[in-house]
């Protein structure tokens, strides 16, 4: 009996040890891998060819070289990533809050989607202007950034939703929504049609009281922050620019989108056979604006063996410092405008 009891006691202890071991392993995995930290890690992303991302229906697509956009990789850090990044000379650790501000992660992601779309529209306009293509701006739908006005809005909407109809009426922009809601009052219920993650759905929404930013007067509204998504339509349908879906956000690919669009709209090969990377925002007038994380983009472009890198003049000093540090052979070309970049490429001899 004593030996039997002793064996049972030993088995219980071994069972407890096994449970404790499993618990400690699970806790370690959670702490190192799954437990969130207040940090974000920036490091070089990719240098991607722009040509597969867009097309002009009747455009010239023969290119001996490439135009490449560059990205920064941003990761919400776990403990393992923080330790590894401490030994990575190309990694930059920052506070997550400095990236998000007062936005949620979903709101920030939606903002980046909008900024990419806006950047694409500006790139098309700038390229059309430079290539003397007549065009018009056509509002498409309302894009929802965030739901700051309380639980009612958060129940019906999510950041990134496309708002296309209200009570059966097509909504193309802010003006059409405001016009429709003028006849409504606070507490009225409207039916909205949304597109979320590629799927269409309807929601019954009670209008709430909001302050009009233009008049400072109170009026009924949906309680969401919105912006109009637009399409740039050329007079000649054969010159329509179409973009492929990408998971890249933000406005910093504007210049390189414009270079590729302009190349397809015009005769000849603007790449001249070179591997051309770059970064910079663009507006419809072709002005190139500064961006963040240029030091990471320099590394990304160098890894893809880019020969030329277009950089906004305001970012040139930081770009040059990083280029010197990694001893790249890339030619850094500071630009203020789209014309600066085009003139530089025009000045080059084509590679044989």
C-alpha angles and dihedrals in degrees: 000000000000091000090049092050090046091053091049091050091049091050091049091051091048090048091051091048090051092050091047091048092050090047092050092048091049091048091049092050091049094048095046101037113018107027108101121234129199091245137096127199123217121195140148113304124187141305105223130187109248098207096080089051097063144018140192110216095227094021131133106253102173108114128165091190133031141242111219132194118211130217142195119229111227119187130179099235132238122192095268092051091050092053093047092046092054087069096042112095090200096052124095121197118206140163112276089222092062088063099040101036106182093336128104120238090256092050092049091050091050090050090053091051090052093047091052091050091048090048091053092051091050090048091054092048093048092048093046090049092050092046093044095243116157114229146158135216117243120189112227112181144321119273118210116223102176146339105236100154101079146273096319093062094041090053093058106028138048129195109269096032118141112224110207107157141023118194090343094307117121113244114207101163149345093287095055091049093048091048092052095047094050090084093050132082135212110285096027115131121231132183114233127193115216138181112215123176089344094307126111119229140165128225133190106226130190111217115238133199114268136168117251108232093212100047102021086226123133116249140158116277146153094257096236135116108241143176133191118253111211140192124219107221121191121216087238107059089205089069094056113134116222124192126208118228113266134176091226118112138190134053103270097099091066098105095047092046088053093049091053094045091049090049091054093046095053136056120262132027112288091190090067086205095298129132100239122187129173151140140219140116119261133207127203091265092057098253113151117221134198124266139196129255097026091153090062092047091053089058092046092052093046091052088056090050095245113181098198130033122193111208131178109255091239089059097043098098093054091043092050092049092053093043090053091047095055091038094231122179092216117125108235112213117191114211137183098185143022088252090059090058094044093048091051092052091045089054093058126093112240113253113248 
